[in-house]
């Protein structure tokens, strides 16, 4: 008998058995996940309506849930804590506070297997305090720049006509000779008439003269590797380490401590590009 051939057959059989066991385990996991109740409403996270602030968290596996209220976006202890009520049919937990909590911050906390997990702003958070650890209660209408309701990107008739320029918010404007006042910020691309020391167009004017149709912007969501409380240290990253998927990155705003500022300034960036006839493609990281 060929000894090496026997070893190869044995190894292949063992590998096949391992793969089969892995597939079976994954299948059982998938079946368990699919069995979770679903929620199709559009009010996950936090809504303010009728003088009340309503929190809703999807966490079907949780044994208990809390919402912690803070008067500060970064430091201090909760000023109030509310128990959340489970809805087994949808897998969600809710808490209704009978007043509008504009200007306050919050986190969710769930108990799993008898242990309270770390606080989280929730994956659906749209506004956060500096550092991104606490979500913020703000009126999103107050973040709209003038003309935002009518804003619209350029129409695309044929996708083969699209000319895309990849850019990073900070890289595009940080050079000392860029002539841009808001270097490294969302607002950098709202400035017109900026030139280099050689008199060459920079910023949005440079993008326009290139003849591009779209910019592909590297991650703009809130990521964790840059400390928004210590921006004087000139920390830098491309942003492929998401922290809050639906919140703009604070280091690109002129005031990361104000939850509304980063949102308003990113909207101003998008509108400025649209007004210049340039579409915006956002780079996202969900893997």
C-alpha positions in Angstrom: 0.0 0.0 0.0 1.3 3.5 -0.9 1.8 5.1 2.5 1.7 8.7 1.2 -1.5 8.1 -0.8 -3.1 6.6 2.4 -2.1 9.8 4.3 -3.6 12.0 1.6 -6.8 10.1 1.6 -7.0 10.3 5.4 -6.3 14.0 5.4 -8.9 14.6 2.8 -11.5 12.6 4.7 -10.8 14.5 7.9 -11.0 17.8 6.1 -14.3 16.9 4.5 -15.7 15.8 7.8 -14.6 19.1 9.4 -16.1 21.1 6.5 -19.4 19.2 6.8 -19.5 19.8 10.6 -18.8 23.5 10.0 -21.6 23.8 7.4 -24.0 22.0 9.7 -23.1 24.3 12.6 -23.5 27.4 10.4 -26.9 26.1 9.2 -28.1 25.7 12.8 -26.9 29.2 13.6 -28.6 30.7 10.5 -31.9 28.9 11.4 -31.7 30.4 14.9 -31.0 33.9 13.5 -33.8 33.6 10.9 -36.2 32.6 13.7 -35.7 36.0 15.4 -38.7 38.3 15.2 -38.4 41.2 12.8 -39.4 44.9 13.0 -40.4 46.8 9.9 -41.1 50.2 11.4 -39.1 53.4 10.7 -38.8 54.5 14.3 -35.8 52.5 15.6 -33.4 54.3 17.9 -35.1 57.6 18.9 -38.0 59.8 17.8 -39.5 62.9 19.2 -43.3 63.3 18.7 -46.2 64.9 20.5 -44.1 66.2 23.3 -42.6 62.8 24.0 -39.2 61.2 23.3 -39.6 57.6 22.3 -36.7 55.1 22.3 -36.9 51.8 20.4 -34.2 49.2 20.3 -34.2 45.9 18.3 -32.6 43.3 20.6 -34.7 40.1 20.5 -32.1 38.1 22.5 -31.9 40.6 25.4 -33.2 39.7 28.8 -33.6 43.3 29.9 -32.8 46.7 28.5 -32.2 50.3 29.7 -31.8 53.7 28.2 -29.4 56.0 30.0 -29.9 59.8 29.7 -27.0 62.2 30.0 -26.7 66.0 29.9 -23.2 65.7 28.4 -22.0 64.0 25.3 -18.7 62.7 26.7 -18.3 62.7 30.4 -20.4 62.4 33.6 -22.9 59.9 34.9 -26.5 59.4 33.7 -29.0 61.9 35.0 -31.9 59.5 34.4 -32.2 55.8 33.7 -35.4 54.3 32.2 -36.3 50.6 32.0 -37.4 49.5 28.5 -40.4 47.3 27.8 -40.1 44.3 25.6 -42.4 43.5 22.6 -41.8 39.8 21.9 -43.7 40.0 18.6 -41.2 42.4 17.1 -38.1 41.8 19.2 -37.9 45.4 20.2 -37.7 47.3 23.5 -39.3 50.7 24.1 -39.2 53.5 26.6 -41.3 56.7 26.3 -40.2 59.8 28.2 -43.1 62.3 28.5 -41.1 65.3 27.4 -38.8 66.4 24.5 -35.2 65.7 25.3 -33.6 68.0 22.8 -30.0 68.8 23.8 -29.6 65.6 25.8 -27.6 62.4 25.1 -28.4 58.7 25.6 -27.1 55.2 25.5 -28.7 51.8 25.4 -27.7 48.9 27.6 -28.9 45.3 27.4 -28.6 42.2 29.6 -27.6 39.0 28.0 -27.0 35.7 29.7 -27.4 37.4 33.1 -24.8 40.1 32.4 -25.2 43.7 31.6 -23.3 44.6 28.4 -21.4 47.8 27.7 -23.4 50.9 26.8 -23.9 51.7 23.2 -25.4 54.6 21.2 -27.1 52.1 19.0 -26.4 51.1 15.4 -29.2 53.5 14.1 -27.8 56.6 15.8 -27.8 59.6 13.5 -26.2 62.1 15.9 -23.6 61.6 18.6 -21.5 63.5 21.1 -17.7 64.0 20.8 -16.0 60.6 20.7 -19.2 58.9 19.4 -20.0 56.9 22.6 -23.3 58.6 23.3 -26.1 59.4 20.9 -27.7 62.8 20.8 -31.3 64.0 20.8 -31.4 66.8 18.2 -34.0 68.2 15.7 -32.6 67.0 12.4 -34.5 69.8 10.6 -32.2 72.3 12.3 -29.2 70.8 10.5 -30.5 71.6 7.0 -28.6 74.3 5.1 -30.5 76.8 3.0 -32.0 75.1 0.0 -31.4 71.6 1.3 -35.0 70.4 0.7 -34.6 71.1 -3.0 -31.1 69.6 -3.3 -30.6 67.0 -6.0 -27.5 65.4 -7.5 -26.9 65.6 -11.3 -28.9 63.1 -13.4 -27.0 60.2 -15.0 -28.3 59.2 -18.4 -25.6 56.6 -19.2 -23.4 55.1 -16.5 -20.6 54.8 -19.0 -20.4 58.6 -19.1 -19.5 58.8 -15.4 -16.0 60.0 -14.5 -15.2 59.4 -10.9 -12.5 61.1 -8.8 -11.7 59.4 -5.5 -10.9 61.7 -2.7 -10.3 61.9 1.1 -11.8 64.9 3.0 -8.5 65.7 4.7 -6.0 64.9 2.0 -7.7 67.2 -0.6 -7.3 70.4 1.4 -4.6 70.0 4.1 -1.6 71.2 2.2 -0.3 74.5 3.6 -0.5 76.1 0.1 -4.0 74.9 -0.7 -5.4 78.3 -0.1 -8.3 76.7 1.7 -9.4 78.1 5.1 -11.2 75.1 6.4 -8.4 72.6 5.8 -9.3 69.0 6.4 -12.9 69.8 7.1 -16.2 69.1 5.3 -16.5 72.9 4.6 -13.3 72.8 2.6 -15.2 72.0 -0.5 -17.7 74.8 0.0 -15.0 77.4 -0.6 -14.7 78.9 -4.1 -11.9 80.9 -5.6 -9.1 79.1 -3.7 -5.7 78.9 -5.4 -2.2 77.5 -4.6 0.9 79.7 -4.3 1.4 79.2 -8.0 -2.1 80.5 -8.8 -3.6 77.1 -9.7 -7.2 76.3 -8.7 -7.6 74.1 -5.6 -10.6 72.5 -3.8 -13.9 72.5 -5.6 -12.8 74.8 -8.4 -10.0 72.2 -9.2 -12.5 69.4 -9.3 -14.7 71.4 -11.7 -11.9 72.1 -14.1 -11.0 68.4 -14.2 -14.3 67.7 -15.9 -15.3 64.9 -13.5 -18.9 64.0 -13.0 -18.7 62.4 -9.5 -16.5 62.3 -6.5 -16.0 59.0 -4.6 -15.4 60.1 -1.0 -13.5 57.8 1.4 -15.4 57.0 4.6 -17.2 60.0 6.0 -19.0 58.2 8.8 -17.9 58.4 12.4 -14.8 56.2 12.9 -12.9 55.3 16.0 -9.2 55.7 15.3 -9.2 59.5 15.5 -9.7 61.0 19.0 -12.1 63.9 18.4 -11.3 65.4 21.8 -7.6 65.8 20.9 -7.5 67.0 17.3 -4.5 69.2 18.0 -2.3 66.1 17.8 -3.0 65.9 14.1 -4.2 62.3 14.2 -5.1 60.8 10.8 -6.8 57.8 9.3 -8.7 56.9 6.1 -11.7 55.8 8.1 -12.1 52.1 7.5 -12.8 51.4 11.2 -16.5 52.4 11.5 -17.9 53.4 14.9 -21.3 54.9 14.0 -22.5 54.1 10.5 -25.1 56.8 10.2 -23.2 59.8 11.7 -20.6 62.0 10.0 -17.1 61.9 11.3 -16.5 64.6 13.9 -12.9 65.4 13.1 -14.0 66.7 9.7 -16.3 69.2 11.4 -15.4 72.6 12.9 -16.9 71.6 16.2 -17.1 67.8 17.0 -18.6 68.5 20.4 -21.8 69.9 18.9 -23.8 67.0 17.4 -25.6 69.2 14.9 -22.5 70.8 13.4 -21.0 67.8 11.8 -24.3 66.9 10.2 -25.0 70.4 8.9 -21.5 70.9 7.5 -21.5 67.6 5.7 -24.8 68.5 4.1 -23.2 71.8 3.1 -20.4 69.8 1.4 -22.9 67.6 -0.5 -25.0 70.6 -1.6 -21.9 72.5 -2.7 -20.8 69.6 -4.9 -24.3 69.2 -6.3 -24.5 72.9 -7.1 -21.2 72.5 -9.0 -22.8 69.7 -11.1 -20.8 67.0 -9.3 -22.4 63.8 -7.9 -21.4 62.3 -4.6 -20.6 58.6 -4.0 -20.1 57.6 -0.4 -17.6 54.9 0.6 -19.1 52.6 3.3 -17.7 49.8 5.4 -20.2 47.2 6.5 -17.9 44.1 6.5 
